[in-house]
Structures are given as C-alpha cells and as structure tokens.
Amino acid sequence: MTPRELCDEIRTVLVEVASTRPGFHLATSLGMVELAVAMDHVFDLEKDRLIFDIGHQRYPFDILARYRLDGILSAPRRSSKYDFYRHPGFAGLSISTALGASIATPDRRTIVVMGDGGSSAGEVFEALNHLGALQQPMVIVVNENGMSIQETTGALRGGVQKDFFVTLGLRYLGPFDGHDVDTLLETMQRVRDEPLSRPTVIHVRTTKGKGYRPAENDPLAFHQPFYPFDVETGQPRISDGGEMGTFLAGLSMVDEWLMCEMDADPRLMAVTPSTPPLFRVAKRYPSRWLDTGICEQHCMTMSTALALDAGAVVVMFAPFVSRCYSQLIDMGHANAPVKVVLFFAGVNPLGPTQQAVQVIGLLRMVPGFTVLQPSCLKEFVDALSLARRISGPVFVLAPKHDILIGNGCPFPYENGKGMVLRSGSRVTVLPVGSVFDLANACAEDGEGIEIIYPRSLKPFDHDLVARSVEKTKRLLIIEDGCASSGVGSDVIAHLHARGLTFRVEHVFAADRSLHIEDDAQLRHAYGVTREKCVVAMRALLVEPSTSGLQT
C-alpha cells in the first residue's frame, strides 16, 4: 500500500468510527493523517518519545501502531502508549512536558505535536521562553490549521510564527504543505538524520477535516460530533434525550438569553475561552463577543476587569475551571460581578480527562461566590436572570438532565433559598449538582421520600434541610462531585452542630483519577449511579440499620 493509499484508508476508518462514537474528535484527526504517516515511517516511535498537545491529534498514530503489528486498520483507542500522561486532557502542556522529559532522558529523541489552537495557551509561551534559554534539543511539529475548536484567535499565526520561534533561538523549518506526504517524508528524514543540537520547529499547514467533505465544510461541527451521523451525507442522527441533547438545548437557551441581555445593556460583553460556541451572539454582536482562545487564565482576568467597569458573562465547560483557579480567587477578592455559565459540571460524558467532580467544591471555597444549580431547562433561564441581579461573582451550573419532579418549580428563584420538590416523612433525599434523575429514581422506588432541592449550592439553605431531617430522621445525600470540600460533608456538619439525631447515607464521586474509556463504566467507577443510590435509600428504610452515620 502506497503512503497516499494508506492515508485514504486511515481517513475511512476515522470517519466510520466517529459516525458511531459520539464525542470522538474527528476533524483534527483527519487533518493529521499525512503527518502521522510520515512521522510513523521516519521516526522510531518505539524509542522516540512522542508528546501531543491534547490527545485529539494522536488517533491516526494509534491506527498506524496497530497496523504495524498485524496489518489491520482498526478503530483507535482513547488512551494510547503515546500519551505521556496516559490521557492528555488540556491544551498548552506539551512544551513543558517535553522539556522535562527531554532533560530527564537525553538519550531519547523527544518530539512534540502541537496545534496552533493550543499554542495560544500561556504555558506554551512560558515553556518556549525557558526552552529558548536552555536550548534543549527536541523536535516541535506545529500543525497550523487555522482552528482551535473554533477559528484560531490571536496574532501569532502565519508568517509571524517564524519570526517568533527564531527570536526565541529555535531552529525553524517550513512552512510545509501538511498534506504533501512526499515532502513531509523528506523533511522528517532530514531532521532525523542530522545531529540534533538545539530545538527544531517543523511548521506544517493542514486543513481541519481534510478528506471528508462535510468536515472540511464545517470543521466546528465535526470537531467533536455529539451525535452519530450518516457517513455519506454527514447529517447527524439527532436524539432529543441524553446529556448531549440537554447540553445543546441549554446552549441554545444561553445564546438566546444573552442576546436579550445584550440588547438591554449595551455595555455587556460575552466571553468564551474557545468553547462552547455562541453563534447567534457572535453574529449579532461581533465586537462584543470575545473569544480568547484556549486561554482560561486570561479569559477570567480580563472578564474580571470587564465586569468591574462594564459587564461580562463567561460561558465555558466546567472541566476547565481548574485551569484558571488562581484567577477565580482574584475575581472573588475583587467581588467582580462576573456571571459564569458552566456546562458539564460533575461526572459527564466528555471522557476520563475532562471530568469535573471537583468543581462544586472548588467554587464553594472561594469567598464571595454564589453557585446556582437549576434542576431542569425550565429553570435554567430563571437562574441566569437571577445571576444578573446578584452583586458579585455568580456561577450557574447548567443542568445535565431535563427532569421535572412533581410539579416542577412553581416559584421564581430566590438566592440562598431551596424548596421541597416532593413531600414525604420517611427519608430526606438531597441532590447536590445535576443528579435530580437519581433523586427521582429513589422517590419512585420507595414511599415517603422527601426531595429537597437546594437551588443554590452557595449560599446554602441549611434551615430547609434541617427541618426536613428533623421530621424524617434519615438523610440520603446524592452528590455529583467529591466528598472532600463538597456540599454533603458541610450539610452533615451543620446538622450535627444543631444537635439533630439522624441516620445518613452519602453517595458521592470517588476522589481519584480514572482511566476508563467507556462512559457507562466510568460512571460506575465514580459510583454516582442509580443502583448505588437506591441501595443506600433502602438501607435507610430498613429497621434497625447499622449503615451510615448515627448521632
């Protein structure tokens, strides 16, 4: 099989896999195929250390690794021997990682594959500055496709990149056509055969989605397709249910709500660190929509200043909160009225590296923060509107399930006040985070179940929970996050301080890193499951019981 034929076959595999595996990162992988074939042919990837900036670009390499072993072109795995951290989760880590690895193992060639989207991250600049000073030998392949998730932002693109790298003292080669496999083979062979005495940058230009027309026409939609799709047409097979359906519906609501807010307030700015996209806001107010690129630290510091003098709403994915935590603490110190909408807090379908089980605890620890958790899409906009009326920083955790319990939530949001969603006298069920589906499952399994809906995770309505637990004497906490610094532990401590006698079961996410590919297995390993919640509730209903904590 010729290199070009191999490229075509790899693309066929990638498209077929993505069409049946929602959440698979397709468009970037399609653009990387020729580069992967050339690098796999030239370098000794069993010995040379290959480090990716994020893991989305490595799927063609995984296919080739299997092909070398048994001649079979098959679906890539989500984890790979090429992942230095086993699972590369975030952008901007590659140069720092490679510098450490290269210093530690100078006998191995270290090769970085970095996209121009990830290269906007601040840690990249810090690491390149250090690398230029140390002149540690390594190879840096910069894949410029003009995109991160959306179109690449920032001034460092095109010809400017050469000047930037040369100024830092790095050897620069390129730019090369990233789809000309013969040129890539020749370039890689030349770099391999020459003595490597200093950092060398190989700059290639590729097309995101290359070789699959629907992805070339809409690389954003095919960056990470959320639904299965028809291979021939690229049309998604959309289902209204599930977390992805709720996410897309919620994102559309944010887009609409934010347009109305910006219509009413000409100083309000909308900000996103590359994802998720706000199409309608960007179209109506292009000068008031700021996409910082994959730069969460910059995003939060800039938004803090914007909010102090004008107004700012930030929309982002919850797993990325950890990347800007220091800046969030500064936001709290300033009491800046930034409003932040977070999608996918807690256990989510984004894969093992992008879980957000620490997020609720992290946010609750910052003085001055308000954290709202609407139960369903019906309440989501109410929570957003309340956030705008609250002074200081407010975080709205988007619901992951659109589930109404009982009559839903009949009265408007009031900060710090919860409500009883379902009345009962035997067990108090307290859902923390977007786990109302699990609370509902408990109510359907047993009688006399009272569901307390906190609405606000900070400030928290301890009085409401205390009144319920004083009546039922039993408490089941279902927490979409870790127990340490979480809501559940705080609730138990407050109830003890009031001198209440009660039994408690606490279901929470395991406080550990998990390297599990399958979403269902990942959720089961974290432990926040329907089965575990129902078992805990039944244990509380059994008399006498030794389960849980007794005071």
C-alpha positions as CSV (number, residue, x, y, z in Angstrom):
1,M,0.0,0.0,0.0
2,T,1.5,3.4,-1.0
3,P,1.6,6.2,1.6
4,R,-1.3,8.0,-0.2
5,E,-3.4,4.9,-0.3
6,L,-2.7,4.4,3.4
7,C,-3.8,7.9,4.1
8,D,-7.1,7.3,2.3
9,E,-7.7,4.1,4.3
10,I,-7.0,5.8,7.6
11,R,-9.5,8.5,6.9
12,T,-12.1,6.0,6.1
13,V,-11.6,4.3,9.4
14,L,-11.7,7.6,11.3
15,V,-15.0,8.7,9.7
16,E,-16.6,5.3,10.3
17,V,-15.6,5.3,13.9
18,A,-16.8,8.9,14.5
19,S,-20.1,8.2,12.9
20,T,-21.0,5.7,15.6
21,R,-19.0,7.1,18.6
22,P,-20.4,10.4,19.7
23,G,-17.8,12.7,21.2
24,F,-15.0,11.3,19.0
25,H,-12.6,14.1,17.9
26,L,-12.7,13.8,14.1
27,A,-11.8,16.9,12.2
28,T,-8.4,17.4,13.7
29,S,-7.5,13.8,13.3
30,L,-8.5,13.9,9.6
31,G,-6.1,16.8,9.1
32,M,-3.2,15.0,10.8
33,V,-3.2,11.8,8.6
34,E,-0.3,12.6,6.2
35,L,1.8,14.0,9.0
36,A,1.2,10.8,11.1
37,V,2.1,8.6,8.2
38,A,5.3,10.5,7.5
39,M,6.4,10.6,11.2
40,D,5.5,6.9,11.8
41,H,7.6,5.9,8.8
42,V,10.6,8.0,9.6
43,F,11.0,8.1,13.4
44,D,11.4,5.1,15.7
45,L,8.2,5.6,17.8
46,E,9.1,2.6,20.0
47,K,12.1,4.5,21.2
48,D,11.5,8.2,20.4
49,R,9.2,10.0,22.9
50,L,6.1,11.4,21.1
51,I,4.1,14.0,23.1
52,F,0.8,15.5,22.0
53,D,-0.7,18.8,23.0
54,I,-4.2,17.5,23.9
55,G,-4.8,14.0,22.6
56,H,-7.1,14.7,19.6
57,Q,-4.3,14.6,17.1
58,R,-3.0,11.1,18.0
59,Y,-5.7,8.9,16.6
60,P,-4.0,8.4,13.2
61,F,-0.9,7.3,15.1
62,D,-2.8,4.8,17.1
63,I,-4.3,3.3,13.9
64,L,-0.7,3.1,12.5
65,A,0.6,1.4,15.6
66,R,-1.9,-1.4,15.3
67,Y,-1.3,-1.6,11.5
68,R,2.5,-2.1,12.1
69,L,1.7,-5.0,14.4
70,D,-0.8,-7.1,12.4
71,G,-1.6,-5.2,9.2
72,I,-5.1,-4.3,10.4
73,L,-6.5,-0.8,10.1
74,S,-8.9,-0.6,13.1
75,A,-10.5,1.9,15.4
76,P,-8.1,3.9,17.6
77,R,-8.3,3.7,21.4
78,R,-9.0,6.8,23.5
79,S,-5.9,6.0,25.6
80,S,-2.5,5.3,24.0
81,K,1.1,4.5,24.7
82,Y,1.8,7.8,23.0
83,D,0.2,9.7,25.8
84,F,2.9,10.8,28.3
85,Y,0.3,11.4,31.0
86,R,-1.7,8.4,29.7
87,H,-4.6,10.8,28.9
88,P,-3.6,14.3,27.7
89,G,-6.6,16.3,28.7
90,F,-5.8,20.0,28.3
91,A,-4.1,22.3,25.8
92,G,-0.8,24.0,26.3
93,L,1.0,21.3,28.2
94,S,3.2,19.8,25.5
95,I,6.3,22.1,25.5
96,S,6.6,22.0,29.3
97,T,6.1,18.2,29.3
98,A,8.6,17.7,26.5
99,L,11.2,19.9,28.2
100,G,11.0,17.9,31.4
101,A,11.1,14.6,29.5
102,S,14.0,15.6,27.3
103,I,16.1,16.7,30.3
104,A,15.3,13.5,32.2
105,T,16.0,11.2,29.2
106,P,18.6,12.8,27.0
107,D,19.3,9.5,25.2
108,R,15.8,9.6,23.7
109,R,14.6,12.0,20.9
110,T,11.6,14.0,22.2
111,I,9.0,15.0,19.6
112,V,6.1,17.4,20.2
113,V,3.0,17.6,18.1
114,M,1.2,20.9,18.8
115,G,-1.7,22.6,17.0
116,D,-1.9,26.4,16.5
117,G,-5.0,26.5,18.7
118,G,-3.3,25.0,21.7
119,S,-0.2,27.2,21.1
120,S,-2.1,30.3,22.3
121,A,-2.1,28.9,25.9
122,G,0.0,30.9,28.3
123,E,2.0,27.9,29.5
124,V,3.3,27.4,25.9
125,F,4.8,30.9,26.0
126,E,6.4,30.3,29.4
127,A,7.8,26.9,28.3
128,L,9.1,28.2,24.9
129,N,10.9,31.1,26.7
130,H,12.6,28.6,29.0
131,L,13.4,26.2,26.1
132,G,15.0,29.0,24.2
133,A,17.3,29.8,27.1
134,L,18.2,26.2,27.7
135,Q,18.5,25.2,24.0
136,Q,17.4,21.6,25.0
137,P,17.4,19.5,21.8
138,M,13.9,18.4,20.7
139,V,11.6,18.4,17.7
140,I,8.4,20.5,17.7
141,V,5.9,19.9,15.0
142,V,3.5,22.8,14.8
143,N,0.3,21.8,12.9
144,E,-1.3,25.1,11.7
145,N,-4.9,24.6,10.5
146,G,-6.3,28.0,11.5
147,M,-8.5,26.4,14.1
148,S,-8.6,25.5,17.8
149,I,-12.1,24.4,18.3
150,Q,-13.4,27.5,16.6
151,E,-11.3,29.7,14.3
152,T,-7.9,30.4,15.9
153,T,-7.7,33.7,17.7
154,G,-4.7,35.9,18.4
155,A,-1.9,37.5,16.4
156,L,0.6,34.5,16.4
157,R,-0.3,32.9,13.1
158,G,1.0,32.5,9.6
159,G,4.4,34.2,8.9
160,V,4.5,35.7,12.4
161,Q,5.2,32.2,13.8
162,K,8.6,32.0,12.0
163,D,9.8,35.3,13.5
164,F,8.5,34.3,16.9
165,F,10.4,31.0,17.0
166,V,13.6,32.4,15.5
167,T,13.5,35.3,18.0
168,L,13.5,32.7,20.8
169,G,16.5,31.0,19.3
170,L,14.8,27.9,17.9
171,R,15.7,26.5,14.5
172,Y,12.7,26.9,12.2
173,L,11.8,24.8,9.1
174,G,8.8,25.5,6.9
175,P,6.0,26.1,6.4
176,F,5.3,22.9,4.5
177,D,2.1,21.5,3.0
178,G,0.8,19.1,5.6
179,H,-1.0,17.0,3.1
180,D,2.0,16.5,0.7
181,V,3.2,13.2,2.2
182,D,6.3,13.1,0.0
183,T,7.6,16.5,1.2
184,L,6.8,15.5,4.8
185,L,8.8,12.3,4.4
186,E,11.7,14.1,3.0
187,T,11.6,16.8,5.7
188,M,11.3,14.3,8.6
189,Q,14.1,12.2,7.2
190,R,16.4,15.2,7.0
191,V,15.7,16.2,10.6
192,R,16.1,12.6,11.8
193,D,19.5,12.1,10.1
194,E,21.0,15.4,11.2
195,P,22.6,15.8,14.7
196,L,20.0,17.4,16.9
197,S,21.9,20.1,18.8
198,R,19.1,22.5,19.6
199,P,15.2,22.9,19.5
200,T,13.9,22.5,15.9
201,V,10.5,23.6,14.8
202,I,8.8,22.0,11.8
203,H,5.9,24.1,10.7
204,V,3.2,22.4,8.6
205,R,-0.1,23.7,7.4
206,T,-3.1,21.4,7.2
207,T,-6.9,21.6,6.6
208,K,-9.0,20.6,9.5
209,G,-11.4,17.9,8.3
210,K,-9.3,17.0,5.3
211,G,-10.6,14.3,3.0
212,Y,-14.2,14.2,4.3
213,R,-16.2,16.9,2.6
214,P,-18.8,17.5,5.4
215,A,-15.9,18.1,7.9
216,E,-14.0,20.3,5.6
217,N,-17.1,22.5,5.1
218,D,-18.0,22.6,8.8
219,P,-14.9,21.8,10.9
220,L,-16.5,23.1,14.0
221,A,-19.5,20.7,13.8
222,F,-17.1,17.8,13.2
223,H,-14.5,18.8,15.7
224,Q,-16.3,16.5,18.2
225,P,-19.7,15.4,16.8
226,F,-22.1,15.0,19.6
227,Y,-24.4,12.6,17.7
228,P,-24.0,9.7,15.4
229,F,-24.1,10.8,11.7
230,D,-24.6,9.4,8.3
231,V,-21.3,8.8,6.6
232,E,-22.5,9.6,3.1
233,T,-24.1,13.0,4.0
234,G,-22.6,13.9,7.3
235,Q,-26.2,14.6,8.6
236,P,-26.5,13.9,12.4
237,R,-28.9,11.3,13.7
238,I,-30.2,13.5,16.4
239,S,-31.9,12.3,19.6
240,D,-33.6,14.7,21.9
241,G,-32.7,12.8,25.0
242,G,-29.5,12.3,27.0
243,E,-26.9,14.7,28.3
244,M,-25.8,15.9,24.9
245,G,-29.3,16.7,23.9
246,T,-29.8,18.7,27.2
247,F,-26.5,20.4,26.6
248,L,-27.4,21.6,23.1
249,A,-30.8,22.8,24.2
250,G,-29.3,24.6,27.2
251,L,-26.6,26.2,25.0
252,S,-29.3,27.5,22.6
253,M,-31.1,29.0,25.6
254,V,-27.9,30.7,26.8
255,D,-27.4,32.1,23.3
256,E,-30.9,33.5,23.2
257,W,-30.9,34.8,26.8
258,L,-27.5,36.5,26.3
259,M,-28.7,38.3,23.1
260,C,-31.7,39.7,25.1
261,E,-29.4,40.8,27.9
262,M,-27.0,42.4,25.5
263,D,-29.9,44.2,23.7
264,A,-30.9,45.7,27.0
265,D,-27.4,46.5,28.2
266,P,-25.1,48.0,25.6
267,R,-22.1,47.6,27.8
268,L,-22.4,43.9,28.5
269,M,-19.8,41.6,26.9
270,A,-19.9,37.9,26.2
271,V,-16.7,35.9,26.6
272,T,-15.7,32.3,25.9
273,P,-12.4,30.6,26.1
274,S,-12.8,28.9,22.7
275,T,-15.7,26.7,23.7
276,P,-18.7,26.4,23.6
277,P,-19.6,28.5,20.6
278,L,-22.2,31.2,20.8
279,F,-23.2,31.5,17.2
280,R,-26.1,34.0,17.4
281,V,-24.4,36.3,19.9
282,A,-21.3,36.3,17.7
283,K,-23.3,37.2,14.6
284,R,-25.4,39.9,16.2
285,Y,-22.6,41.5,18.4
286,P,-19.3,40.6,16.8
287,S,-17.5,43.4,18.6
288,R,-19.0,42.5,22.0
289,W,-18.3,38.8,21.8
290,L,-14.7,37.9,22.8
291,D,-13.2,34.5,22.1
292,T,-9.9,34.4,24.0
293,G,-8.9,31.1,22.5
294,I,-7.8,28.2,24.8
295,C,-6.6,30.7,27.4
296,E,-8.8,30.3,30.5
297,Q,-6.5,32.3,32.8
298,H,-6.5,35.3,30.5
299,C,-10.3,34.9,30.0
300,M,-11.1,35.2,33.7
301,T,-8.7,38.0,34.5
302,M,-10.0,40.0,31.5
303,S,-13.6,39.3,32.4
304,T,-13.0,40.4,36.0
305,A,-11.9,43.8,34.7
306,L,-14.7,44.0,32.2
307,A,-17.3,43.3,34.9
308,L,-15.9,45.9,37.2
309,D,-16.3,48.7,34.6
310,A,-19.0,47.3,32.3
311,G,-20.4,43.8,32.4
312,A,-19.3,40.3,31.5
313,V,-20.9,36.9,31.0
314,V,-18.5,34.0,30.5
315,V,-19.7,30.7,29.0
316,M,-17.4,27.7,29.3
317,F,-17.1,24.0,30.1
318,A,-16.8,23.2,33.8
319,P,-13.7,20.8,33.4
320,F,-11.6,23.9,32.5
321,V,-12.3,25.7,35.8
322,S,-9.2,24.1,37.3
323,R,-7.0,25.8,34.6
324,C,-7.9,29.3,36.0
325,Y,-8.5,28.8,39.7
326,S,-5.9,31.4,40.8
327,Q,-7.7,33.9,38.6
328,L,-11.1,33.0,40.1
329,I,-9.7,33.6,43.6
330,D,-8.7,37.1,42.4
331,M,-12.2,37.6,41.0
332,G,-13.6,36.8,44.4
333,H,-11.2,39.2,46.1
334,A,-12.4,41.9,43.7
335,N,-16.0,40.9,44.2
336,A,-16.3,41.5,40.4
337,P,-19.9,40.8,39.1
338,V,-18.8,38.3,36.5
339,K,-21.6,35.8,35.6
340,V,-20.2,32.4,34.6
341,V,-22.2,29.7,32.9
342,L,-20.7,26.2,33.3
343,F,-21.7,23.1,31.3
344,F,-20.8,19.5,32.3
345,A,-20.1,20.0,36.0
346,G,-19.6,16.7,37.9
347,V,-19.5,13.3,36.2
348,N,-20.0,13.9,32.5
349,P,-19.8,12.2,29.1
350,L,-16.6,14.1,28.0
351,G,-14.2,11.3,28.7
352,P,-11.8,10.5,31.6
353,T,-9.6,13.6,31.3
354,Q,-12.4,16.1,31.4
355,Q,-14.4,15.1,34.4
356,A,-15.4,18.0,36.7
357,V,-16.0,16.2,40.0
358,Q,-14.0,18.8,42.0
359,V,-15.7,21.9,40.5
360,I,-18.5,22.4,43.0
361,G,-16.1,22.1,45.9
362,L,-13.6,24.4,44.3
363,L,-16.2,27.1,43.7
364,R,-17.7,26.9,47.1
365,M,-14.3,27.5,48.8
366,V,-13.9,31.0,47.2
367,P,-15.3,33.8,49.4
368,G,-18.0,35.9,47.9
369,F,-19.0,33.3,45.2
370,T,-22.6,32.4,44.5
371,V,-23.3,29.0,42.9
372,L,-26.7,28.2,41.5
373,Q,-27.8,24.8,40.3
374,P,-31.1,24.8,38.4
375,S,-32.8,21.4,38.2
376,C,-34.0,21.5,34.6
377,L,-34.1,23.6,31.5
378,K,-37.4,25.2,32.6
379,E,-35.4,26.8,35.5
380,F,-32.2,27.4,33.7
381,V,-33.1,30.8,32.3
382,D,-34.6,31.8,35.7
383,A,-31.3,31.1,37.3
384,L,-29.4,33.1,34.6
385,S,-31.7,36.0,35.2
386,L,-31.2,35.8,38.9
387,A,-27.5,35.7,38.4
388,R,-27.6,39.1,36.7
389,R,-29.4,40.6,39.7
390,I,-26.9,39.3,42.3
391,S,-23.9,41.5,43.0
392,G,-20.6,39.8,42.9
393,P,-19.5,36.7,41.0
394,V,-22.1,34.1,40.2
395,F,-21.7,30.6,38.7
396,V,-24.7,28.9,37.1
397,L,-24.2,25.1,36.7
398,A,-26.2,24.1,33.6
399,P,-28.5,21.1,34.1
400,K,-27.3,17.8,32.5
401,H,-30.8,16.3,32.6
402,D,-34.1,17.9,31.8
403,I,-36.2,16.3,34.5
404,L,-39.2,17.8,36.3
405,I,-40.1,16.3,39.7
406,G,-43.6,16.6,40.9
407,N,-45.0,20.0,39.7
408,G,-41.5,21.2,39.0
409,C,-40.5,24.6,40.5
410,P,-43.5,26.9,40.7
411,F,-41.9,30.0,42.2
412,P,-39.1,32.2,40.9
413,Y,-35.5,31.7,42.0
414,E,-34.6,33.3,45.3
415,N,-30.9,33.3,46.2
416,G,-30.0,31.0,49.0
417,K,-33.5,29.5,49.4
418,G,-34.3,26.0,48.5
419,M,-37.6,24.2,48.2
420,V,-39.4,20.9,48.7
421,L,-39.8,19.2,45.4
422,R,-41.6,16.2,46.8
423,S,-43.0,15.8,50.3
424,G,-42.5,12.7,52.4
425,S,-42.0,11.6,56.0
426,R,-39.5,8.7,55.9
427,V,-36.3,9.8,54.1
428,T,-34.9,13.2,53.1
429,V,-33.2,13.0,49.7
430,L,-30.8,15.9,49.0
431,P,-29.5,16.0,45.4
432,V,-26.3,18.1,45.0
433,G,-25.5,19.0,41.5
434,S,-27.3,17.8,38.4
435,V,-28.4,14.4,39.9
436,F,-32.2,15.0,40.0
437,D,-32.7,11.9,37.8
438,L,-31.2,9.8,40.6
439,A,-33.3,11.6,43.3
440,N,-36.3,10.9,41.2
441,A,-35.3,7.2,40.9
442,C,-35.2,6.9,44.7
443,A,-38.6,8.5,45.0
444,E,-40.1,6.1,42.5
445,D,-38.5,3.1,44.3
446,G,-39.8,3.9,47.8
447,E,-42.6,5.5,49.7
448,G,-42.5,8.6,51.9
449,I,-39.5,10.1,50.1
450,E,-39.0,13.8,50.5
451,I,-36.8,15.5,47.9
452,I,-35.1,18.8,49.0
453,Y,-34.0,21.0,46.1
454,P,-31.3,23.4,47.3
455,R,-31.4,25.6,44.1
456,S,-28.3,27.5,45.5
457,L,-25.2,25.5,46.5
458,K,-23.7,28.7,47.9
459,P,-25.2,30.2,49.9
460,F,-27.0,27.1,51.1
461,D,-30.4,26.7,52.7
462,H,-29.4,24.7,55.8
463,D,-32.6,25.6,57.6
464,L,-34.7,23.8,55.0
465,V,-32.6,20.6,55.2
466,A,-32.7,20.7,59.0
467,R,-36.5,21.0,59.1
468,S,-36.8,18.0,56.8
469,V,-34.3,15.8,58.6
470,E,-35.8,16.7,61.9
471,K,-39.0,15.2,60.6
472,T,-37.7,12.1,58.7
473,K,-34.6,11.3,60.9
474,R,-33.0,9.9,57.7
475,L,-30.9,11.7,55.1
476,L,-29.6,10.5,51.7
477,I,-27.2,12.8,50.0
478,I,-26.5,12.3,46.3
479,E,-23.6,14.4,45.3
480,D,-22.3,15.0,41.8
481,G,-18.8,15.5,43.0
482,C,-16.2,14.5,45.6
483,A,-17.0,14.4,49.3
484,S,-13.9,16.5,50.3
485,S,-14.9,20.2,50.3
486,G,-18.3,19.2,48.9
487,V,-21.8,20.2,50.0
488,G,-22.7,16.9,51.7
489,S,-19.9,17.0,54.3
490,D,-20.9,20.6,55.1
491,V,-24.6,19.7,55.5
492,I,-23.8,16.8,57.8
493,A,-21.6,19.1,60.0
494,H,-24.3,21.7,60.2
495,L,-26.9,19.2,61.2
496,H,-24.6,17.8,63.9
497,A,-24.0,21.4,65.2
498,R,-27.8,21.7,65.6
499,G,-27.8,18.6,67.8
500,L,-30.0,16.6,65.4
501,T,-30.1,12.8,65.7
502,F,-30.4,11.2,62.2
503,R,-29.0,8.4,60.0
504,V,-27.3,9.3,56.8
505,E,-26.1,7.7,53.6
506,H,-23.8,9.8,51.4
507,V,-23.3,8.8,47.7
508,F,-20.5,10.8,46.1
509,A,-18.0,10.6,43.3
510,A,-14.8,8.7,44.0
511,D,-11.9,11.1,44.8
512,R,-9.4,9.6,42.3
513,S,-8.3,9.8,38.7
514,L,-9.8,7.1,36.5
515,H,-8.5,5.9,33.2
516,I,-11.6,4.2,31.8
517,E,-12.7,4.6,28.2
518,D,-16.4,3.5,28.3
519,D,-18.7,6.2,29.6
520,A,-21.0,3.8,31.4
521,Q,-18.1,2.1,33.1
522,L,-16.6,5.4,34.0
523,R,-19.8,6.5,35.8
524,H,-20.0,3.1,37.5
525,A,-16.4,3.5,38.8
526,Y,-17.1,7.0,40.1
527,G,-20.0,5.5,42.0
528,V,-22.8,8.1,41.4
529,T,-25.2,5.6,39.9
530,R,-28.9,4.9,40.2
531,E,-28.2,1.4,41.6
532,K,-26.0,2.8,44.4
533,C,-28.5,5.5,45.3
534,V,-31.4,3.1,45.5
535,V,-29.4,0.6,47.6
536,A,-28.4,3.5,50.0
537,M,-32.1,4.6,50.3
538,R,-33.3,1.1,51.0
539,A,-30.6,0.7,53.7
540,L,-32.0,3.8,55.4
541,L,-35.5,2.4,55.3
542,V,-34.5,-0.9,57.0
543,E,-35.0,-1.0,60.8
544,P,-32.8,-1.5,62.6
545,S,-29.8,-0.4,60.5
546,T,-26.1,-0.2,61.1
547,S,-25.5,1.6,57.8
548,G,-24.4,5.2,57.7
549,L,-23.6,7.6,60.5
550,Q,-25.6,7.8,63.7
551,T,-25.6,10.6,66.2
